[in-house]
Amino acid sequence: MAARVPLHVDEIVVRRASPKDAAMLALVGAATFLDGFAGVLPGEALVAHAARHHVAEVYARYLGRPEVAVWLAVTANGDAPVGYAMLTPPELPEETMEEGDLELKRIYALSRFHGTGVAQQLMETALHEAKDRDARRVTLGVYAGNVRALRFYERNGFRQIGTRQFTVGSLVCDDFVLGREM
């Protein structure tokens, strides 16, 4: 196993994503989804999900919507993508949503960058934007078995407000819906 190279958050730049970043976002999305769930969910379901949801065209559509904000985390010494966050109007189950909610649609960081502060920097950027937009609450959906993510969200003030079912390929998974008051 290769040794991890220690990284510090000051080696990462978080910037607003633009349409030219769609391919980078798709790569990070597919890589983190596969890395996070390989061995947890069936491979066929993971590949089908990534092929449908983590492609440049999907990200280009998000980036073309003025109500969607996307931030890309890149290395300062080469502009290599290492993570991203996306804030959207809510697409979660209606019964969990309230007027003034925004959804943290995704917040992903490559596993090599876990523990470096990248995810926290992305979270703070998204929460700052939500506050600037006068959001009442930020919501998100997370796989119920993703303990690491659940701990991260709890540390950032998120609490469970509901559940939903989420399809990965043809597999139906249970998610928690979390919310954080602004």
Buried (B, 14 or more C-beta within 10 A) or exposed (E): EEEEEEBEBEBBBBEEBEEEBBBBBBBBBBBBBBEBBEEEBBEEBBBBBBEEBBBBEBBBEBBEEEEBBBBBBBBEEEEEBBBBBBBBEBEBBEEBBEEEBBBBBBBBBBEBBBEBBBBBBBBBBBBEBBEEEEBEBBBBBBBBBBEEBBEBBEEBBBEBBBBBEBEBBEBEBEBBBBBBEB
